[in-house]
């Protein structure tokens, strides 16, 4: 039983690592802003709500990702500097500025496509 669980975990982690340049992922994005402004991110740098940054569960820190709002086709390139989102069914947490550029502030959550650039 233990071997089966380890095998399944390994396969899951391997599947997560295939998301890279040339591929894409779709899901829900949310954003975080003033409440976290100035606090340390998982990468160790202070969170700046006005920078074009984001939190992703598995992409390496420093990765750049094009995020496209599927409701209006607006896109922005963000740099991954934090871990998250910590809410199920969401695939990325954006900075306030990135969400503003995607015109998703009013709704707070938007369907997006992620395309890793490096």
N, CA, C and O atoms as a GROMACS GRO file, in nm:
protein
  472
    1UNK      N    1   0.083  -0.119   0.000
    1UNK     CA    2   0.000   0.000   0.000
    1UNK      C    3   0.088   0.126   0.000
    1UNK      O    4   0.062   0.222  -0.073
    2UNK      N    5   0.190   0.123   0.082
    2UNK     CA    6   0.280   0.237   0.092
    2UNK      C    7   0.350   0.264  -0.042
    2UNK      O    8   0.367   0.380  -0.082
    3UNK      N    9   0.391   0.156  -0.110
    3UNK     CA   10   0.457   0.170  -0.239
    3UNK      C   11   0.363   0.229  -0.343
    3UNK      O   12   0.405   0.308  -0.427
    4UNK      N   13   0.237   0.190  -0.338
    4UNK     CA   14   0.138   0.244  -0.432
    4UNK      C   15   0.120   0.394  -0.409
    4UNK      O   16   0.115   0.471  -0.505
    5UNK      N   17   0.110   0.436  -0.285
    5UNK     CA   18   0.095   0.578  -0.254
    5UNK      C   19   0.216   0.658  -0.299
    5UNK      O   20   0.201   0.768  -0.354
    6UNK      N   21   0.336   0.605  -0.275
    6UNK     CA   22   0.457   0.675  -0.320
    6UNK      C   23   0.463   0.685  -0.471
    6UNK      O   24   0.506   0.788  -0.525
    7UNK      N   25   0.420   0.581  -0.540
    7UNK     CA   26   0.418   0.583  -0.687
    7UNK      C   27   0.320   0.687  -0.737
    7UNK      O   28   0.352   0.763  -0.829
    8UNK      N   29   0.201   0.692  -0.679
    8UNK     CA   30   0.102   0.792  -0.720
    8UNK      C   31   0.150   0.934  -0.693
    8UNK      O   32   0.130   1.023  -0.776
    9UNK      N   33   0.213   0.955  -0.580
    9UNK     CA   34   0.268   1.088  -0.549
    9UNK      C   35   0.376   1.126  -0.650
    9UNK      O   36   0.380   1.240  -0.696
   10UNK      N   37   0.462   1.032  -0.683
   10UNK     CA   38   0.568   1.057  -0.780
   10UNK      C   39   0.511   1.094  -0.917
   10UNK      O   40   0.560   1.186  -0.982
   11UNK      N   41   0.408   1.022  -0.960
   11UNK     CA   42   0.344   1.051  -1.089
   11UNK      C   43   0.278   1.188  -1.088
   11UNK      O   44   0.282   1.261  -1.187
   12UNK      N   45   0.217   1.224  -0.976
   12UNK     CA   46   0.153   1.354  -0.964
   12UNK      C   47   0.256   1.465  -0.974
   12UNK      O   48   0.235   1.563  -1.046
   13UNK      N   49   0.367   1.452  -0.904
   13UNK     CA   50   0.472   1.553  -0.908
   13UNK      C   51   0.535   1.562  -1.046
   13UNK      O   52   0.568   1.672  -1.092
   14UNK      N   53   0.553   1.451  -1.112
   14UNK     CA   54   0.608   1.450  -1.247
   14UNK      C   55   0.514   1.523  -1.342
   14UNK      O   56   0.560   1.598  -1.428
   15UNK      N   57   0.384   1.501  -1.328
   15UNK     CA   58   0.286   1.568  -1.414
   15UNK      C   59   0.290   1.719  -1.394
   15UNK      O   60   0.275   1.794  -1.490
   16UNK      N   61   0.311   1.764  -1.272
   16UNK     CA   62   0.317   1.907  -1.243
   16UNK      C   63   0.439   1.971  -1.307
   16UNK      O   64   0.434   2.086  -1.348
   17UNK      N   65   0.548   1.897  -1.316
   17UNK     CA   66   0.671   1.955  -1.367
   17UNK      C   67   0.672   1.968  -1.518
   17UNK      O   68   0.764   2.029  -1.572
   18UNK      N   69   0.574   1.914  -1.589
   18UNK     CA   70   0.572   1.924  -1.735
   18UNK      C   71   0.516   2.057  -1.783
   18UNK      O   72   0.521   2.085  -1.903
   19UNK      N   73   0.465   2.139  -1.695
   19UNK     CA   74   0.412   2.270  -1.731
   19UNK      C   75   0.530   2.363  -1.748
   19UNK      O   76   0.590   2.407  -1.650
   20UNK      N   77   0.564   2.394  -1.873
   20UNK     CA   78   0.680   2.478  -1.900
   20UNK      C   79   0.664   2.548  -2.033
   20UNK      O   80   0.554   2.550  -2.089
   21UNK      N   81   0.773   2.608  -2.083
   21UNK     CA   82   0.766   2.682  -2.210
   21UNK      C   83   0.703   2.598  -2.321
   21UNK      O   84   0.733   2.480  -2.336
   22UNK      N   85   0.616   2.662  -2.397
   22UNK     CA   86   0.548   2.592  -2.506
   22UNK      C   87   0.418   2.525  -2.466
   22UNK      O   88   0.343   2.478  -2.551
   23UNK      N   89   0.392   2.519  -2.335
   23UNK     CA   90   0.267   2.459  -2.288
   23UNK      C   91   0.179   2.569  -2.229
   23UNK      O   92   0.221   2.684  -2.219
   24UNK      N   93   0.058   2.533  -2.191
   24UNK     CA   94  -0.029   2.630  -2.126
   24UNK      C   95  -0.119   2.559  -2.028
   24UNK      O   96  -0.132   2.436  -2.030
   25UNK      N   97  -0.180   2.636  -1.942
   25UNK     CA   98  -0.272   2.584  -1.841
   25UNK      C   99  -0.385   2.684  -1.827
   25UNK      O  100  -0.364   2.805  -1.840
   26UNK      N  101  -0.504   2.637  -1.800
   26UNK     CA  102  -0.618   2.726  -1.780
   26UNK      C  103  -0.684   2.698  -1.647
   26UNK      O  104  -0.690   2.583  -1.601
   27UNK      N  105  -0.735   2.803  -1.585
   27UNK     CA  106  -0.802   2.791  -1.457
   27UNK      C  107  -0.838   2.929  -1.406
   27UNK      O  108  -0.846   3.025  -1.482
   28UNK      N  109  -0.861   2.938  -1.277
   28UNK     CA  110  -0.902   3.064  -1.216
   28UNK      C  111  -0.784   3.136  -1.152
   28UNK      O  112  -0.699   3.076  -1.088
   29UNK      N  113  -0.783   3.267  -1.172
   29UNK     CA  114  -0.682   3.354  -1.107
   29UNK      C  115  -0.753   3.442  -1.006
   29UNK      O  116  -0.868   3.481  -1.025
   30UNK      N  117  -0.682   3.474  -0.900
   30UNK     CA  118  -0.728   3.572  -0.803
   30UNK      C  119  -0.612   3.668  -0.781
   30UNK      O  120  -0.507   3.652  -0.843
   31UNK      N  121  -0.630   3.766  -0.693
   31UNK     CA  122  -0.521   3.859  -0.667
   31UNK      C  123  -0.513   3.894  -0.521
   31UNK      O  124  -0.609   3.877  -0.445
   32UNK      N  125  -0.397   3.944  -0.482
   32UNK     CA  126  -0.379   3.993  -0.346
   32UNK      C  127  -0.306   4.125  -0.350
   32UNK      O  128  -0.224   4.149  -0.439
   33UNK      N  129  -0.334   4.210  -0.254
   33UNK     CA  130  -0.282   4.347  -0.261
   33UNK      C  131  -0.239   4.405  -0.129
   33UNK      O  132  -0.148   4.354  -0.064
   34UNK      N  133  -0.307   4.512  -0.087
   34UNK     CA  134  -0.260   4.598   0.023
   34UNK      C  135  -0.238   4.524   0.155
   34UNK      O  136  -0.148   4.559   0.231
   35UNK      N  137  -0.317   4.425   0.184
   35UNK     CA  138  -0.303   4.353   0.311
   35UNK      C  139  -0.167   4.283   0.321
   35UNK      O  140  -0.114   4.263   0.431
   36UNK      N  141  -0.110   4.247   0.205
   36UNK     CA  142   0.017   4.175   0.203
   36UNK      C  143   0.135   4.263   0.162
   36UNK      O  144   0.250   4.219   0.167
   37UNK      N  145   0.107   4.388   0.123
   37UNK     CA  146   0.211   4.477   0.073
   37UNK      C  147   0.322   4.494   0.176
   37UNK      O  148   0.297   4.528   0.292
   38UNK      N  149   0.445   4.469   0.134
   38UNK     CA  150   0.561   4.483   0.222
   38UNK      C  151   0.599   4.357   0.298
   38UNK      O  152   0.710   4.348   0.350
   39UNK      N  153   0.509   4.259   0.305
   39UNK     CA  154   0.540   4.134   0.374
   39UNK      C  155   0.628   4.046   0.287
   39UNK      O  156   0.626   4.057   0.164
   40UNK      N  157   0.706   3.960   0.349
   40UNK     CA  158   0.795   3.872   0.273
   40UNK      C  159   0.716   3.766   0.197
   40UNK      O  160   0.620   3.708   0.247
   41UNK      N  161   0.759   3.744   0.073
   41UNK     CA  162   0.702   3.636  -0.009
   41UNK      C  163   0.781   3.509   0.020
   41UNK      O  164   0.880   3.512   0.093
   42UNK      N  165   0.738   3.399  -0.036
   42UNK     CA  166   0.808   3.272  -0.017
   42UNK      C  167   0.950   3.276  -0.073
   42UNK      O  168   1.037   3.201  -0.028
   43UNK      N  169   0.974   3.363  -0.171
   43UNK     CA  170   1.109   3.376  -0.228
   43UNK      C  171   1.200   3.461  -0.140
   43UNK      O  172   1.321   3.466  -0.162
   44UNK      N  173   1.143   3.528  -0.040
   44UNK     CA  174   1.220   3.610   0.052
   44UNK      C  175   1.215   3.758   0.022
   44UNK      O  176   1.257   3.840   0.104
   45UNK      N  177   1.166   3.795  -0.096
   45UNK     CA  178   1.158   3.938  -0.128
   45UNK      C  179   1.027   3.996  -0.075
   45UNK      O  180   0.929   3.924  -0.062
   46UNK      N  181   1.025   4.126  -0.045
   46UNK     CA  182   0.901   4.188   0.001
   46UNK      C  183   0.798   4.192  -0.112
   46UNK      O  184   0.832   4.216  -0.227
   47UNK      N  185   0.673   4.168  -0.077
   47UNK     CA  186   0.565   4.175  -0.176
   47UNK      C  187   0.537   4.321  -0.209
   47UNK      O  188   0.521   4.404  -0.119
   48UNK      N  189   0.531   4.351  -0.337
   48UNK     CA  190   0.499   4.485  -0.384
   48UNK      C  191   0.372   4.473  -0.469
   48UNK      O  192   0.375   4.417  -0.578
   49UNK      N  193   0.261   4.526  -0.419
   49UNK     CA  194   0.135   4.512  -0.490
   49UNK      C  195   0.134   4.582  -0.625
   49UNK      O  196   0.047   4.557  -0.708
   50UNK      N  197   0.232   4.671  -0.648
   50UNK     CA  198   0.239   4.745  -0.775
   50UNK      C  199   0.335   4.683  -0.875
   50UNK      O  200   0.348   4.733  -0.987
   51UNK      N  201   0.402   4.576  -0.838
   51UNK     CA  202   0.491   4.504  -0.929
   51UNK      C  203   0.410   4.399  -1.005
   51UNK      O  204   0.304   4.357  -0.960
   52UNK      N  205   0.461   4.358  -1.119
   52UNK     CA  206   0.394   4.253  -1.197
   52UNK      C  207   0.449   4.118  -1.154
   52UNK      O  208   0.536   4.060  -1.219
   53UNK      N  209   0.395   4.069  -1.041
   53UNK     CA  210   0.441   3.943  -0.983
   53UNK      C  211   0.321   3.854  -0.954
   53UNK      O  212   0.206   3.896  -0.963
   54UNK      N  213   0.352   3.728  -0.919
   54UNK     CA  214   0.244   3.633  -0.892
   54UNK      C  215   0.293   3.518  -0.805
   54UNK      O  216   0.413   3.496  -0.789
   55UNK      N  217   0.197   3.447  -0.749
   55UNK     CA  218   0.223   3.326  -0.673
   55UNK      C  219   0.173   3.206  -0.753
   55UNK      O  220   0.062   3.207  -0.806
   56UNK      N  221   0.257   3.102  -0.761
   56UNK     CA  222   0.220   2.978  -0.828
   56UNK      C  223   0.270   2.864  -0.742
   56UNK      O  224   0.371   2.877  -0.673
   57UNK      N  225   0.200   2.751  -0.746
   57UNK     CA  226   0.234   2.639  -0.658
   57UNK      C  227   0.366   2.571  -0.695
   57UNK      O  228   0.439   2.528  -0.605
   58UNK      N  229   0.399   2.560  -0.825
   58UNK     CA  230   0.513   2.477  -0.864
   58UNK      C  231   0.618   2.544  -0.951
   58UNK      O  232   0.732   2.497  -0.954
   59UNK      N  233   0.586   2.651  -1.021
   59UNK     CA  234   0.685   2.713  -1.109
   59UNK      C  235   0.800   2.771  -1.028
   59UNK      O  236   0.777   2.825  -0.920
   60UNK      N  237   0.922   2.762  -1.078
   60UNK     CA  238   1.038   2.815  -1.004
   60UNK      C  239   1.029   2.966  -0.988
   60UNK      O  240   0.976   3.036  -1.073
   61UNK      N  241   1.083   3.014  -0.876
   61UNK     CA  242   1.090   3.158  -0.855
   61UNK      C  243   1.171   3.221  -0.968
   61UNK      O  244   1.272   3.166  -1.012
   62UNK      N  245   1.125   3.336  -1.014
   62UNK     CA  246   1.191   3.404  -1.124
   62UNK      C  247   1.133   3.370  -1.260
   62UNK      O  248   1.161   3.439  -1.358
   63UNK      N  249   1.052   3.265  -1.268
   63UNK     CA  250   0.988   3.228  -1.395
   63UNK      C  251   0.897   3.340  -1.440
   63UNK      O  252   0.833   3.407  -1.358
   64UNK      N  253   0.891   3.360  -1.571
   64UNK     CA  254   0.798   3.458  -1.626
   64UNK      C  255   0.685   3.385  -1.695
   64UNK      O  256   0.706   3.285  -1.765
   65UNK      N  257   0.564   3.436  -1.675
   65UNK     CA  258   0.444   3.372  -1.726
   65UNK      C  259   0.354   3.476  -1.789
   65UNK      O  260   0.328   3.581  -1.730
   66UNK      N  261   0.306   3.448  -1.910
   66UNK     CA  262   0.203   3.534  -1.970
   66UNK      C  263   0.068   3.486  -1.917
   66UNK      O  264   0.034   3.368  -1.929
   67UNK      N  265  -0.007   3.578  -1.859
   67UNK     CA  266  -0.140   3.548  -1.806
   67UNK      C  267  -0.241   3.622  -1.893
   67UNK      O  268  -0.233   3.744  -1.908
   68UNK      N  269  -0.336   3.548  -1.949
   68UNK     CA  270  -0.438   3.607  -2.034
   68UNK      C  271  -0.574   3.589  -1.970
   68UNK      O  272  -0.614   3.477  -1.937
   69UNK      N  273  -0.646   3.699  -1.953
   69UNK     CA  274  -0.783   3.696  -1.900
   69UNK      C  275  -0.872   3.646  -2.014
   69UNK      O  276  -0.882   3.711  -2.117
   70UNK      N  277  -0.936   3.532  -1.995
   70UNK     CA  278  -1.016   3.472  -2.101
   70UNK      C  279  -1.150   3.544  -2.122
   70UNK      O  280  -1.219   3.517  -2.221
   71UNK      N  281  -1.186   3.634  -2.032
   71UNK     CA  282  -1.310   3.711  -2.050
   71UNK      C  283  -1.291   3.828  -2.146
   71UNK      O  284  -1.385   3.867  -2.217
   72UNK      N  285  -1.169   3.885  -2.149
   72UNK     CA  286  -1.149   4.005  -2.232
   72UNK      C  287  -1.024   3.999  -2.319
   72UNK      O  288  -0.994   4.093  -2.392
   73UNK      N  289  -0.951   3.889  -2.311
   73UNK     CA  290  -0.830   3.865  -2.391
   73UNK      C  291  -0.714   3.959  -2.358
   73UNK      O  292  -0.617   3.966  -2.434
   74UNK      N  293  -0.721   4.032  -2.246
   74UNK     CA  294  -0.608   4.115  -2.203
   74UNK      C  295  -0.504   4.024  -2.141
   74UNK      O  296  -0.537   3.925  -2.075
   75UNK      N  297  -0.376   4.058  -2.162
   75UNK     CA  298  -0.270   3.975  -2.105
   75UNK      C  299  -0.162   4.061  -2.041
   75UNK      O  300  -0.148   4.180  -2.071
   76UNK      N  301  -0.087   3.998  -1.953
   76UNK     CA  302   0.022   4.062  -1.882
   76UNK      C  303   0.127   3.955  -1.855
   76UNK      O  304   0.094   3.838  -1.838
   77UNK      N  305   0.254   3.997  -1.850
   77UNK     CA  306   0.363   3.905  -1.814
   77UNK      C  307   0.400   3.931  -1.668
   77UNK      O  308   0.428   4.045  -1.630
   78UNK      N  309   0.399   3.826  -1.588
   78UNK     CA  310   0.433   3.836  -1.446
   78UNK      C  311   0.554   3.748  -1.414
   78UNK      O  312   0.585   3.654  -1.487
   79UNK      N  313   0.620   3.782  -1.304
   79UNK     CA  314   0.733   3.702  -1.254
   79UNK      C  315   0.687   3.630  -1.128
   79UNK      O  316   0.626   3.690  -1.039
   80UNK      N  317   0.715   3.501  -1.120
   80UNK     CA  318   0.676   3.422  -1.003
   80UNK      C  319   0.774   3.450  -0.889
   80UNK      O  320   0.895   3.431  -0.903
   81UNK      N  321   0.720   3.496  -0.775
   81UNK     CA  322   0.804   3.523  -0.659
   81UNK      C  323   0.742   3.474  -0.528
   81UNK      O  324   0.792   3.504  -0.420
   82UNK      N  325   0.633   3.399  -0.539
   82UNK     CA  326   0.564   3.355  -0.418
   82UNK      C  327   0.497   3.220  -0.444
   82UNK      O  328   0.486   3.177  -0.559
   83UNK      N  329   0.453   3.154  -0.339
   83UNK     CA  330   0.382   3.027  -0.349
   83UNK      C  331   0.234   3.049  -0.319
   83UNK      O  332   0.197   3.132  -0.236
   84UNK      N  333   0.153   2.976  -0.387
   84UNK     CA  334   0.009   2.986  -0.374
   84UNK      C  335  -0.051   2.953  -0.509
   84UNK      O  336   0.023   2.910  -0.597
   85UNK      N  337  -0.175   2.970  -0.529
   85UNK     CA  338  -0.275   3.015  -0.432
   85UNK      C  339  -0.307   2.908  -0.328
   85UNK      O  340  -0.282   2.789  -0.348
   86UNK      N  341  -0.363   2.954  -0.220
   86UNK     CA  342  -0.398   2.863  -0.111
   86UNK      C  343  -0.547   2.834  -0.108
   86UNK      O  344  -0.601   2.788  -0.008
   87UNK      N  345  -0.612   2.862  -0.219
   87UNK     CA  346  -0.755   2.833  -0.235
   87UNK      C  347  -0.769   2.732  -0.347
   87UNK      O  348  -0.715   2.751  -0.455
   88UNK      N  349  -0.842   2.625  -0.322
   88UNK     CA  350  -0.862   2.522  -0.424
   88UNK      C  351  -0.925   2.580  -0.549
   88UNK      O  352  -0.998   2.679  -0.543
   89UNK      N  353  -0.897   2.518  -0.660
   89UNK     CA  354  -0.950   2.552  -0.792
   89UNK      C  355  -0.890   2.677  -0.852
   89UNK      O  356  -0.928   2.716  -0.963
   90UNK      N  357  -0.797   2.742  -0.784
   90UNK     CA  358  -0.728   2.858  -0.841
   90UNK      C  359  -0.587   2.816  -0.879
   90UNK      O  360  -0.524   2.736  -0.809
   91UNK      N  361  -0.537   2.869  -0.991
   91UNK     CA  362  -0.406   2.825  -1.039
   91UNK      C  363  -0.297   2.931  -1.023
   91UNK      O  364  -0.179   2.900  -1.034
   92UNK      N  365  -0.337   3.055  -0.996
   92UNK     CA  366  -0.237   3.161  -0.979
   92UNK      C  367  -0.299   3.274  -0.897
   92UNK      O  368  -0.418   3.303  -0.908
   93UNK      N  369  -0.215   3.336  -0.814
   93UNK     CA  370  -0.253   3.457  -0.740
   93UNK      C  371  -0.168   3.571  -0.796
   93UNK      O  372  -0.045   3.563  -0.797
   94UNK      N  373  -0.232   3.674  -0.842
   94UNK     CA  374  -0.164   3.787  -0.905
   94UNK      C  375  -0.150   3.904  -0.811
   94UNK      O  376  -0.227   3.918  -0.715
   95UNK      N  377  -0.052   3.989  -0.837
   95UNK     CA  378  -0.041   4.114  -0.763
   95UNK      C  379  -0.157   4.205  -0.803
   95UNK      O  380  -0.221   4.184  -0.906
   96UNK      N  381  -0.183   4.304  -0.722
   96UNK     CA  382  -0.289   4.402  -0.751
   96UNK      C  383  -0.269   4.463  -0.890
   96UNK      O  384  -0.364   4.474  -0.967
   97UNK      N  385  -0.144   4.502  -0.922
   97UNK     CA  386  -0.117   4.567  -1.050
   97UNK      C  387  -0.145   4.474  -1.168
   97UNK      O  388  -0.202   4.517  -1.268
   98UNK      N  389  -0.106   4.349  -1.156
   98UNK     CA  390  -0.132   4.253  -1.264
   98UNK      C  391  -0.283   4.234  -1.283
   98UNK      O  392  -0.332   4.229  -1.396
   99UNK      N  393  -0.356   4.224  -1.172
   99UNK     CA  394  -0.501   4.210  -1.181
   99UNK      C  395  -0.565   4.334  -1.243
   99UNK      O  396  -0.660   4.324  -1.320
  100UNK      N  397  -0.513   4.450  -1.208
  100UNK     CA  398  -0.563   4.576  -1.266
  100UNK      C  399  -0.540   4.578  -1.416
  100UNK      O  400  -0.629   4.614  -1.493
  101UNK      N  401  -0.421   4.538  -1.459
  101UNK     CA  402  -0.388   4.535  -1.602
  101UNK      C  403  -0.476   4.436  -1.678
  101UNK      O  404  -0.503   4.454  -1.797
  102UNK      N  405  -0.521   4.331  -1.610
  102UNK     CA  406  -0.610   4.232  -1.672
  102UNK      C  407  -0.757   4.270  -1.660
  102UNK      O  408  -0.844   4.198  -1.709
  103UNK      N  409  -0.784   4.382  -1.595
  103UNK     CA  410  -0.920   4.432  -1.577
  103UNK      C  411  -1.008   4.330  -1.503
  103UNK      O  412  -1.119   4.299  -1.546
  104UNK      N  413  -0.954   4.278  -1.390
  104UNK     CA  414  -1.029   4.180  -1.312
  104UNK      C  415  -1.051   4.222  -1.168
  104UNK      O  416  -1.092   4.142  -1.085
  105UNK      N  417  -1.022   4.349  -1.137
  105UNK     CA  418  -1.036   4.395  -0.999
  105UNK      C  419  -1.180   4.387  -0.948
  105UNK      O  420  -1.203   4.349  -0.834
  106UNK      N  421  -1.275   4.422  -1.031
  106UNK     CA  422  -1.415   4.424  -0.989
  106UNK      C  423  -1.463   4.285  -0.947
  106UNK      O  424  -1.528   4.269  -0.843
  107UNK      N  425  -1.432   4.184  -1.028
  107UNK     CA  426  -1.479   4.048  -0.999
  107UNK      C  427  -1.391   3.976  -0.896
  107UNK      O  428  -1.440   3.891  -0.822
  108UNK      N  429  -1.262   4.011  -0.893
  108UNK     CA  430  -1.173   3.948  -0.797
  108UNK      C  431  -1.115   3.816  -0.842
  108UNK      O  432  -1.005   3.778  -0.802
  109UNK      N  433  -1.188   3.745  -0.925
  109UNK     CA  434  -1.146   3.615  -0.978
  109UNK      C  435  -1.181   3.615  -1.126
  109UNK      O  436  -1.285   3.665  -1.167
  110UNK      N  437  -1.091   3.556  -1.208
  110UNK     CA  438  -1.117   3.551  -1.352
  110UNK      C  439  -1.059   3.423  -1.411
  110UNK      O  440  -0.958   3.373  -1.362
  111UNK      N  441  -1.122   3.371  -1.515
  111UNK     CA  442  -1.064   3.257  -1.586
  111UNK      C  443  -0.944   3.306  -1.668
  111UNK      O  444  -0.953   3.407  -1.738
  112UNK      N  445  -0.834   3.234  -1.659
  112UNK     CA  446  -0.712   3.276  -1.727
  112UNK      C  447  -0.643   3.158  -1.797
  112UNK      O  448  -0.668   3.042  -1.768
  113UNK      N  449  -0.554   3.195  -1.889
  113UNK     CA  450  -0.462   3.099  -1.950
  113UNK      C  451  -0.322   3.141  -1.910
  113UNK      O  452  -0.286   3.259  -1.920
  114UNK      N  453  -0.242   3.044  -1.864
  114UNK     CA  454  -0.102   3.069  -1.828
  114UNK      C  455  -0.012   3.009  -1.934
  114UNK      O  456  -0.032   2.895  -1.976
  115UNK      N  457   0.088   3.087  -1.977
  115UNK     CA  458   0.186   3.039  -2.073
  115UNK      C  459   0.325   3.075  -2.022
  115UNK      O  460   0.365   3.191  -2.029
  116UNK      N  461   0.399   2.976  -1.969
  116UNK     CA  462   0.535   3.002  -1.921
  116UNK      C  463   0.623   3.052  -2.036
  116UNK      O  464   0.614   3.003  -2.148
  117UNK      N  465   0.709   3.150  -2.007
  117UNK     CA  466   0.794   3.209  -2.110
  117UNK      C  467   0.940   3.167  -2.099
  117UNK      O  468   1.014   3.180  -2.197
  118UNK      N  469   0.984   3.118  -1.984
  118UNK     CA  470   1.124   3.074  -1.973
  118UNK      C  471   1.135   2.952  -1.886
  118UNK      O  472   1.245   2.902  -1.864
   0.00000   0.00000   0.00000
